[in-house]
Amino acid sequence: MQGIDHLEDDMRLFGLKTCDTCRKARKKLPNVDFVDVRTDGVPNDVLERALAEFGAALINTRSTTWRGLSEDERKKAPVTLLKEHPALMKRPLIEYDGKLSLGWTAEVQAALG
């Protein structure tokens, strides 16, 4: 990806090591600071900003983790759900230049390039 090298030094990618989409993003962003949300979590300030910006879209309701939750658990506040079950977060969440991007769509890739 052209033009992104200058951003990677200040870029963090929050995701899972085992996530195929995160692997694709990391392949295109080899110098990114990768944070595995399952082991390291998401810093509270980043999580709050992401929830404010993306709302319910931050929670992956198509995931195996979501399907394994009870109806009562699903009713919890999104911030609580994501802290208790980090794998519920849609991935990757990319922080760069004071901005956040969610997912690895063509639009996100174009915005980073």
For each residue, the residues with C-beta under 8 A, 3 or more apart:
1: 4 28 29 109 112 113
2: 113
3: 6 113
4: 1 7 8 28 29 112 113
5: 8 31
6: 3 9
7: 4 10 11 96 97 112
8: 4 5 11 29 30 31 32
9: 6 31
10: 7 96 97
11: 7 8 29 32 33 94 95 96 97
12: 32 33 34 35 46 94 95 96
13: 22 25 26 29 32 33 34 35 92 93 94 95
14: 35 37 42 46 89 91 92 93 94 95
15: 19 21 22 25 26 34 35 36 37 91 92 93
16: 19 22 36 37 38 87 91
17: 22 36 38
18:
19: 15 16 22 23 91 92
20: 23 24
21: 15 24 25 91 92 103 104
22: 13 15 16 17 19 25 26 34 91 92 104
23: 19 20 26 27
24: 20 21 27 28 104
25: 13 15 21 22 28 29 32 92 94 104
26: 13 15 22 23 29 30 32 34
27: 23 24 30
28: 1 4 24 25 109
29: 1 4 8 11 13 25 26 32 112
30: 8 26 27
31: 5 8 9
32: 8 11 12 13 25 26 29 94
33: 11 12 13
34: 12 13 15 22 26
35: 12 13 14 15 40 42
36: 15 16 17 39 40
37: 14 15 16 40 41 42 86 87 89 91
38: 16 17 86 87
39: 36
40: 35 36 37
41: 37 83 86
42: 14 35 37 46 47 50 82 86 89 93
43: 46 47
44: 47 48
45: 48 49
46: 12 14 42 43 49 50 93 95 100
47: 42 43 44 50 51 79 82 83
48: 44 45 51 52 79
49: 45 46 52 53 100
50: 42 46 47 53 54 58 93 100 102
51: 47 48 54 55 58 78 79 82
52: 48 49 55
53: 49 50 100
54: 50 51 57 58 90 100 102
55: 51 52 58 78
56: 59 78
57: 54 90 102
58: 50 51 54 55 78 82 89 90 93 102
59: 56 66 78 81 82 88 89 90
60: 63 65 66 88 89 90 91
61: 66
62: 66
63: 60 66 67 87 88
64: 67 68
65: 60 68 69 85 87 88
66: 59 60 61 62 63 69 74 88
67: 63 64
68: 64 65
69: 65 66 73 74 81 85
70: 73 74
71: 74 75
72: 75 76
73: 69 70 76 81
74: 66 69 70 71 81
75: 71 72
76: 72 73 80 81 84
77: 80 81
78: 51 55 56 58 59 81 82
79: 47 48 51 82 83
80: 76 77 83 84
81: 59 69 73 74 76 77 78 84 85 88
82: 42 47 51 58 59 78 79 85 86 88 89
83: 41 47 79 80 86
84: 76 80 81
85: 65 69 81 82 88
86: 37 38 41 42 82 83 89
87: 16 37 38 63 65
88: 59 60 63 65 66 81 82 85
89: 14 37 42 58 59 60 82 86 93
90: 54 57 58 59 60 93 102 103
91: 14 15 16 19 21 22 37 60 103
92: 13 14 15 19 21 22 25 102 103 104
93: 13 14 15 42 46 50 58 89 90 100 101 102
94: 11 12 13 14 25 32 100 101 102 108 112
95: 11 12 13 14 46 99 100
96: 7 10 11 12 99 101 112
97: 7 10 11
98:
99: 95 96
100: 46 49 50 53 54 93 94 95
101: 93 94 96 108 111 112
102: 50 54 57 58 90 92 93 94 108
103: 21 90 91 92 108
104: 21 22 24 25 92 108 109
105: 108 109
106: 109 110
107: 110 111
108: 94 101 102 103 104 105 111 112
109: 1 28 104 105 106 112 113
110: 106 107 113
111: 101 107 108
112: 1 4 7 29 94 96 101 108 109
113: 1 2 3 4 109 110
